[in-house]
Amino acid sequence: MIKATQDNFDWYAEHIRTYLKTDGREGHLVDFSAMGGTGPTPTLLLKTIGRKSGKVSIIPLIYGTSGDDYVIIGSKGGAPDHPAWFLNMEAMDHVAFQVAQDHFNGMWRVAEGPERAKIWADMVQLYPPYADYAAATTRQIPVILLTPTARTQTL
């Protein structure tokens, strides 16, 4: 299992390499306990295309579920601006993502109102540092639902 650390970002690149190399057999769970998490936490890979560069990016993100949807959080550690992957996603109608060994194309949307509040609370339980991130910024951190519409063979 990949172990995340705050003082060494080598784990991040290793996480992506492992997830892709093993097609999700390894890398799906990450131990975020050194960063305030509660231990093994599920992650997915999100594929976006740069809105300006056109460059393909693959980023691992903690996820939860809400019904049949997968939930990701646009926290950027509580920074004042949204993460680049979120801005890139906003320019796309569809997304591609991988959850363990399952590959999907799908739709996305930002949760609002009571739905957002409930899902946010669930995600804070999954990864408690999200509460600190929200306290560190004045922006509302996006709660994004990914809805699979088709299974694919690869990310």
Secondary structure, 3 states (H helix, E strand, C coil): CEECCCCCCHHHHHHHHHHHHCCCCCCCEEECHHHCCCCEEEEEEEEEECCCCCCEEEEEEECEEECCEEEEECCHHHCCCCCHHHHHHHCCCEEEEEECCEEEEEEEEECCHHHHHHHHHHHHHHCCHHHHHHHCCCCCCCEEEEEEEEEECCC
